[in-house]
Amino acid sequence: MIQSIKKSIVMLFLVAAFTSCNQGPTLQTYYVDNELKPGFASFDVPTSFINVEEVEMTDEQREAYNSVDKLNVLTYIKDDTDAEDYKLELENVKQILKDPKYEELMRGGNSKDGKFVVKFLGDVDSIDELIVFGNAKNRGFMIARILGDDMNAGKLMSLQSVLKDAKFEDTNLNGLTDFFK
């Protein structure tokens, strides 16, 4: 009797584990699957890589900056020979971001210069991952994942002015800041 109860419990745990796993694509798997493919470029940036030591920040901005752990970026640089590949990859990313677990924070841009959307995982006051997805028909697309602990959307938005004053000249982020100009 006890043996059959143990087997039932083990089976219940196995069924729960297999059914709770999301078998659909995620941004993380998309990054891993594509980071080394032709046309793609990826990099991970710890927050310490961005030089903000000489930038004056409010307490709110400092708190927001300290809540961010790192930035993952994946870009797809479009060239004239791969229009179909670009459309396919763009659609793949859009499908992943349609998942209801990614809540939309804002969107903007236009069809001429490019569009962007900002989504997040977690609560507005306790964000685990902030996603910035932008695309420009003539350039390609970029996905930036901002990873951290208990990030706050409002406080993160206050970092915009800090990033304008941060020094990117001595880093490998120059290409990223020019990507959608």
N, C-alpha and C positions, 0 to 999 in steps of 0.2 A: 504494500500500500504506500509506504513512504517513498519507495523507489519510483512509483508511478507519479507521485506528487512532484518529486524532484525533476523527473523528465518533463512533466507538464510545465513547470516553472521555467526550465531551461528553454523549452520550445517557445513559450510565451515571450521570453526575452529576445530570442532570435528573431521571431516574427516582428516584434516591435522594432528591433534594430534595423531590419531590412526594409520595413515599410516606412520608417521615419527618415531614411536617407533620401536626400533629393537627388534624383538621377538626372535632372536637367542640367544644362550648362550654367556655369557661374562666371562672373568676371575673373575670379582667380584661375579657373581652369582655362578660360580663354587666354589669359596672360601666358600661362605656362605653355599652352599648346602653340602659341604664335610668336613668342618673343624671339625665337631664332630663325623664323621664316624670312625669306627675302621680302623686302618692302617694309618690314617692321623694325622698330627700334624700341628698346625698353631700358629703363634704369630705375633703381631704387635710390631714394635720397633721404638720409636722416635729417631731422630738422637742424641739427648742429652744422650741417653743410651750408645752410643759408646764413650769411653773416649779418646778424641784426644787432651786434654788440654796440654799434655806434648809433643805433636808431632809438629815439626816445619813444617809449611806450607807456600807455596808461596801465593801471593794474588789471583792467579787463582784458586788454590786448596781451599783456604778459601771461595772464591765466590761459587765454586761448592758445597762445603760442606753445606754452608748456603742456597743453593737453594733446598736442599733435606728436605722434611718434615718428612717422615717416611718410614719404610720398612715393607711390609707385606710379610710373608713367609708361604707357605703351602708345606709340605713334605708328601710323601707317602713312608713309609718304607716297602720294600718288604720282605716277608718271603716265605719259601718254600711251604707253603700251599695255597697261593693265587695267583699263576701265572696267572690264567685267569682274576682275578680281576685287577691285575696289568696291563695286556695288554689292558683291557677295559678302565681303567682310563687314561693310557698313550695315547691311541687313542683319548679319549675325549679332553684332553688338546691340542693335536696336531691339532685337528679339529678347536678348538677355535682360536688357533694362526694362522691358515690359512686365517682368515679373513683379507682382504686387508687393513683394518684400522691399523693393526699392521705392521709397516714397519721394515724390518730386518736391523740391524746395523752390526752384525757379527755372525759367527758361528765357532765352532771348536770342538776338541776332536777326539776320534776314537771309533771304535766299541768294542774294548777290555776294555778300561778304562771308557768310557762314552762320551756322546756328550752334547754340550750346544749350545744354540742360544740366542742372545740378540736382542730384538725387542723394539720398542717404539711407543708411541702415541704422535702426535704433529709434530713439525718441528725439524730438527737436532739442530737448535740454540735455540729452545724454546720447550723442551720436557716436557710433562705433566706427563708421566708415562713411566718408563723404566722397561722392563720385562726381567728377566734372567730365562731361563728354561733349566734345566740340568737333564739328566737321566743316570743312570748306571744300566745295566741289573741285576747285583747282589745286588744292594743296594736299588734302587727305583728311585724316581724323586723328584725334588724340583722346585717350582715356586717362584721367588722373584719379588715382585712389588715394585719398588722404586718410591715413589710419591713425587712430589714437584711442584715448580712454576718456569717456564722459565729455566729449567735445560738445559745445553749445553753438547752435547755428548762428544766433545773434552775435555772440562774441567772435566767432570765426569770421563773420562778415566785417568786423571791425579791423581785422588784420590786413584788409586790402590796402589801406594807407601805409601800413608798415612795410608791406612787400614792395611798394613803389620806391621806398627809401633804402631797401636792403641792397647789399652789394652782390650782384651776380657776375660782375666782370671777371672775377677770379675763379669762377666755377664752370662746370660743364653744362649749366642750365641756360647759357646764352642762346643756344639753338632753340630751346623750348620757349623762351620768352619771345622769340621772333617768329615762332611757328605760324601763328595766325594773324600776323600784322599785314 
